[in-house]
């Protein structure tokens, strides 16, 4: 190995962090705080063009005041944010300031193509669009935004209108005068409906299960119970569900008004898609110009496939943030930590475990 930490063109560090959203930046902060130096001991790789994680891709009408539960990154509060500004701008600027303040030296845009075993030295090889890295441990913080989930229904390819996913949502104005079917019972689906309804010629809301609206405050105890349910799934090696799938939707004033106005008049899932709309098994039809799939996202972890971490149940078995079958690999922002406050805690947990692991293993030279 030469003075720049390379071996045969592969750069060596103790830890590679993949992703610079909330979970990745939290992890980088805690790495630095516990003695790891950016670029010398760890590196942060981010595929996005700018700071801000997935927030930078959010639609302009999602203003900061509409964001639910944005939690500050460790070590720096987000203060004096204008609630009327787009969340993409507010959080993008905040993340940018955070990276510069703590000197985290995020490398972007860098695509991570694969993570695989190294050359029999116990290290991991991280193959990227900007060369390869060798690491003793890996923190994967790639989130879900890059893997929108599109359900498949009979006739979908025959639809003559427009189909798009939440990941492509442009804001409500583009739906002016259109008949819109919104699919999905989560927070995004309800937000889209409430935004689109004043512009659209008609809206129809369909979900697989009846939505659950939650009365009362979101207490810390209730939050812990919800996270525990998600955590149990990943402990069993099952694909994680979102936290909102077990908490339900908060019944605030805006949702109460939308329910009263008939905007949130839910119908059961249709059975097929026709060229002109959607149809149920009993013959009922709704004509549509647009189908908007607010059907959520899946964990963006395909680059980890060479490590064969998936269980028969389809998920990755995780204790805390540590992959049970490979303690070198930590998943932050995955399953129970897929929230802003959860991501912060997960970053700290991952770094604590990695420090313990590396202290027990001699560094390769």
LINJO-V291010 format. One record per residue. N is the residue number from 1. PHI is phi as a letter, one per 20 degrees, with the letter a starting at -180 (none if undefined). OMEGA is omega in radians with two decimals (NA if undefined). BURIAL is + if it has 9 or more other ideal C-beta (glycine too) atoms within 8 Angstrom, else -. Layout:
# LINJO-V291010
n=<N/N>
phi=<PHI/PHI>
omega=<OMEGA/OMEGA>
burial=<BURIAL/BURIAL>
This chain:
# LINJO-V291010
n=<1/2/3/4/5/6/7/8/9/10/11/12/13/14/15/16/17/18/19/20/21/22/23/24/25/26/27/28/29/30/31/32/33/34/35/36/37/38/39/40/41/42/43/44/45/46/47/48/49/50/51/52/53/54/55/56/57/58/59/60/61/62/63/64/65/66/67/68/69/70/71/72/73/74/75/76/77/78/79/80/81/82/83/84/85/86/87/88/89/90/91/92/93/94/95/96/97/98/99/100/101/102/103/104/105/106/107/108/109/110/111/112/113/114/115/116/117/118/119/120/121/122/123/124/125/126/127/128/129/130/131/132/133/134/135/136/137/138/139/140/141/142/143/144/145/146/147/148/149/150/151/152/153/154/155/156/157/158/159/160/161/162/163/164/165/166/167/168/169/170/171/172/173/174/175/176/177/178/179/180/181/182/183/184/185/186/187/188/189/190/191/192/193/194/195/196/197/198/199/200/201/202/203/204/205/206/207/208/209/210/211/212/213/214/215/216/217/218/219/220/221/222/223/224/225/226/227/228/229/230/231/232/233/234/235/236/237/238/239/240/241/242/243/244/245/246/247/248/249/250/251/252/253/254/255/256/257/258/259/260/261/262/263/264/265/266/267/268/269/270/271/272/273/274/275/276/277/278/279/280/281/282/283/284/285/286/287/288/289/290/291/292/293/294/295/296/297/298/299/300/301/302/303/304/305/306/307/308/309/310/311/312/313/314/315/316/317/318/319/320/321/322/323/324/325/326/327/328/329/330/331/332/333/334/335/336/337/338/339/340/341/342/343/344/345/346/347/348/349/350/351/352/353/354/355/356/357/358/359/360/361/362/363/364/365>
phi=<none/e/f/e/m/d/c/l/n/d/e/d/b/f/c/d/d/d/o/c/e/g/f/f/f/f/f/f/g/f/f/f/f/e/o/e/e/g/m/e/d/b/c/d/d/c/e/f/f/c/f/p/l/f/g/f/e/f/f/f/f/e/f/f/f/e/f/e/m/f/d/f/f/f/n/b/f/e/d/l/f/f/f/e/e/g/f/g/f/f/f/f/f/f/f/f/f/f/g/f/f/e/l/f/l/f/e/b/e/c/e/e/e/a/c/b/f/f/e/m/d/n/e/d/d/d/e/c/f/c/n/d/c/d/c/e/b/c/d/e/c/e/m/c/g/e/c/f/e/d/f/d/c/g/n/g/f/e/f/e/e/d/d/b/d/g/f/d/f/e/o/f/f/f/d/g/m/e/e/d/d/d/d/p/d/e/f/f/f/f/f/g/g/f/f/f/g/f/e/f/f/a/c/c/d/c/b/f/c/g/f/d/e/d/e/n/f/e/f/f/f/f/f/f/f/f/f/f/f/f/f/f/f/f/f/e/n/e/g/f/e/f/f/f/f/d/e/n/d/f/e/e/f/f/f/g/f/f/f/f/e/n/f/e/e/f/d/f/f/f/d/b/d/d/g/d/r/c/b/d/f/e/n/f/c/c/f/b/e/b/d/d/e/e/d/n/c/d/f/e/c/f/f/e/g/g/e/l/e/f/e/g/f/o/d/d/f/c/d/m/d/e/f/f/e/b/f/f/d/c/d/d/m/c/m/f/e/e/b/f/f/f/f/f/f/f/f/f/f/f/f/f/f/f/g/f/f/f/f/e/d/f/f/f/c>
omega=<-3.14/-3.03/-3.11/3.09/-3.13/3.03/-3.13/3.09/3.13/-3.13/-3.07/3.03/3.05/-3.01/2.94/3.04/3.13/3.14/-3.13/2.93/-3.11/-3.08/-3.12/-3.14/3.06/3.13/-3.14/3.11/-3.09/3.03/-3.12/-3.09/-3.12/2.99/3.07/-3.11/3.08/3.12/3.08/-3.08/3.11/3.12/3.10/-3.12/-3.10/-3.09/-3.09/-3.10/-3.05/3.01/3.09/-3.13/-3.13/-3.13/-3.08/-3.12/-3.11/-3.09/-3.05/-3.09/3.04/-3.13/-3.08/3.13/3.13/-3.08/3.13/2.93/3.04/-3.08/-3.10/3.03/-3.12/3.05/-3.13/3.12/2.99/-3.02/3.03/3.10/3.12/-3.10/-3.12/3.14/3.07/3.14/3.13/-3.13/-3.09/-3.05/3.06/3.11/3.13/3.12/3.13/3.11/-3.13/-3.14/-3.11/-3.12/-3.09/3.06/-3.03/2.98/3.14/3.09/3.14/-0.18/3.13/3.09/3.02/-3.05/-3.12/2.97/-3.09/3.08/3.08/-3.05/3.07/-3.11/-3.14/-3.14/3.09/3.09/-3.12/-3.09/-3.05/3.09/-3.13/-3.14/-3.02/3.12/3.03/-3.05/3.04/3.13/-3.08/2.97/-3.14/-3.08/-3.00/3.03/-3.04/-2.96/-3.09/3.13/3.07/-3.11/3.11/3.05/3.11/3.11/3.12/3.10/-3.05/-3.09/-3.11/-3.05/-3.07/3.13/-3.10/3.01/3.09/-3.11/3.05/-3.13/-3.13/-3.04/-3.04/-2.98/-2.95/-3.02/-3.10/-3.12/-3.12/3.10/-3.11/3.00/-2.94/2.96/3.09/-3.10/3.06/-3.05/3.14/-3.11/-3.12/-3.14/-3.14/3.10/3.11/-3.12/-3.09/3.10/-3.01/-3.00/-3.13/-3.09/-2.97/3.01/3.10/3.04/3.06/-3.11/3.12/3.11/3.11/3.13/3.08/3.13/3.12/3.11/-3.02/3.04/3.00/-3.09/3.07/-3.07/3.12/3.14/3.12/3.11/3.12/3.12/-3.14/3.13/-3.13/3.12/3.11/-3.11/-3.13/3.11/-3.10/3.07/3.12/-3.13/3.09/3.09/-3.09/2.95/3.09/3.10/-3.10/3.13/3.10/3.12/-3.00/-3.09/3.13/-3.11/-3.14/-3.07/-3.12/3.13/3.07/3.13/3.13/3.06/3.14/-3.12/-3.11/3.12/3.14/3.08/-2.99/3.01/3.08/-3.07/3.07/-3.09/-3.13/3.07/3.11/3.09/-3.03/-3.12/-3.11/-3.05/3.09/-3.07/-3.13/3.10/3.10/-3.13/2.95/3.07/-3.08/2.99/-3.06/2.91/-3.14/-3.10/3.05/-2.93/2.98/-3.01/3.06/-3.13/-3.12/-3.03/-3.12/-3.13/3.11/-3.06/-3.13/3.14/3.09/-3.10/-3.05/3.08/3.10/3.13/3.07/3.13/3.08/-3.11/-3.04/2.98/-2.99/3.01/-3.02/3.03/-3.01/-3.07/3.13/-3.06/3.05/-3.01/3.09/3.10/3.08/-3.01/-3.10/3.11/-3.05/3.14/-3.14/3.01/-3.03/3.11/3.10/3.14/3.10/-3.12/-3.13/3.10/3.11/3.14/-3.13/-3.11/3.11/-3.13/3.13/3.09/3.14/-3.14/-3.06/3.09/3.14/-3.08/3.08/3.09/3.08/3.14/NA>
burial=<-/-/-/-/+/+/-/-/-/+/+/+/+/+/+/+/+/+/+/+/+/+/+/+/+/+/+/+/+/+/+/+/-/+/-/+/-/+/-/-/+/+/+/+/+/+/+/+/-/-/+/+/+/+/+/+/-/+/-/-/-/+/+/+/-/-/+/-/-/+/-/-/+/+/-/+/-/+/-/-/+/-/-/-/+/+/+/+/-/+/+/+/-/+/+/+/+/+/+/-/-/+/-/+/+/+/+/+/-/+/-/+/-/+/+/+/-/+/-/-/-/-/+/+/+/+/+/+/-/-/-/+/+/+/+/+/+/+/+/+/+/+/+/+/+/-/+/+/-/-/-/-/+/-/+/+/-/-/+/-/+/-/+/+/+/+/-/-/+/-/+/+/-/-/+/-/-/+/+/+/+/+/+/+/+/+/-/+/+/+/+/+/+/+/+/+/+/-/+/+/-/-/+/+/+/+/+/-/-/-/+/-/+/+/-/-/-/-/-/-/-/+/+/-/-/+/+/+/+/+/+/-/+/+/+/+/+/+/+/+/+/+/+/+/-/+/+/+/+/+/-/-/-/-/+/+/-/+/+/-/-/-/+/+/-/+/-/-/-/+/-/+/+/+/-/-/+/+/+/+/-/-/-/-/+/+/-/+/+/+/+/+/+/+/+/+/+/-/+/+/+/-/+/+/+/-/+/-/+/-/+/-/-/-/+/+/+/+/-/-/+/+/+/-/-/-/-/-/+/+/+/+/+/+/+/+/+/+/+/+/-/+/+/+/+/+/+/+/+/+/+/+/+/+/+/-/+/+/-/-/-/-/-/-/->
